[in-house]
Amino acid sequence: MAQTARFTSRIRASTRVPLLQVGKSALATVLAWLIAGLILPTQLPVFGAIAALLVVQPSVNQSVGRAIERSFGVIAGVVIAFGIGLLFGANSIVVLVGVVLAIFIGWALRLTPASASQIPISVMLVLSIGASNPEYSLARIAETLIGAAIGLVVNIAIVPPVHLEPAREAVASLGIEIAASLDRLATALRHPQTIAELNEMLITARLLRPMQTKADELLEAADESLTFNPRAQANRAELASERALLARMNALITRVLGMSRAVHDHYDPTLIGEPTVVEIAGELDRAAHDLRLVVQESSPDAVADLPPLTQAVPLLTAPLQFVTPHPRHWVLIGSLTEDLRRVHEEIVGTEP
């Protein structure tokens, strides 16, 4: 059963390609076949249909790149095959040598995998079908350019993809989880904690880092999807806003991890009796609440399932009242207070 699952994971993706992209790929392939067949009727337009199919990508920028890679690979492969055909003719040995030569040419030129693989494929097809016919070679180049152009036009004309929504959701989820970590810190300062509970609090806080990495990657993907995209103008401002919000989240993660580590390492049950610690726990609650407000402003749906938020006064508007703590607590209390001040600056947006 486990082996079957591993085999299945090799051939199946974890998520489906959007149905719209599948439809655009099919449309581009059909159009390339029909149009290239009308312009170049002597051969079946296989090169054009393949080019159109491969050029329709999840973003316009990727489509442009794939069109360039595909076109260059075909042109290079056709030129190499034509030269080999003129010099040595076309038989099975020549075809094999030509393919091997094309593979090493792609490696020597440090081409991308798409271009490097396309060159030997083109060499193989041209040497097998029409190596000594210059008209055939030129037609295959023209056919590929037609197919690549059609694929690119279809991807741009029909709802050019913008991958901003997944990035927005990832940033919002990160903010909600940071707020939850602040809540857990407040709980740890109010109620006696076992070693297991402290370990869980620290481990959960450390899981913010993978979420941070994912959000950053999705923002990069969103930025890439706007390159060469006619819808870019309408989405650039929102992308910049999400980037700025993630930058604030990054600073908050550093503070939350520092506070979680400090509480974990310096905790003892007598902390909950310290008056200043009680006030710090309250401020942590307010910080979590205010952070959720920030997330709500950016992504209202992200907090739809949470308890209703109120427009509370921002945290730390009045100085904390310090009472001289027990000597073994003052380092932890001082550390938490400084981190809390910096959390306040990131959430409210004030300068130090």
Salt bridges, closest charged atoms under 4 A:
GLU69 OE1 - ARG66 NE 3.41
GLU143 OE1 - ARG140 NH2 2.55
GLU165 OE1 - ARG168 NH1 1.87
GLU177 OE2 - ARG184 NH2 2.70
ASP183 OD2 - ARG292 NH2 2.64
GLU220 OE2 - ARG243 NH2 3.34
ASP223 OD1 - ARG236 NH1 2.59
ASP223 OD2 - ARG243 NH2 3.70
GLU238 OE2 - ARG168 NH2 1.99
ASP265 OD2 - ARG261 NE 2.90
ASP265 OD1 - HIS264 ND1 2.94
ASP268 OD2 - ARG328 NE 3.67
ASP268 OD2 - HIS329 NE2 2.84
GLU274 OE2 - HIS329 ND1 2.81
GLU283 OE2 - ARG286 NH1 3.71
ASP285 OD2 - ARG190 NH2 2.48
ASP290 OD1 - HIS289 ND1 3.32
GLU338 OE2 - ARG341 NH2 2.55
GLU338 OE2 - ARG342 NE 2.91
ASP339 OD1 - ARG255 NH1 3.66
GLU345 OE2 - ARG341 NH1 2.25
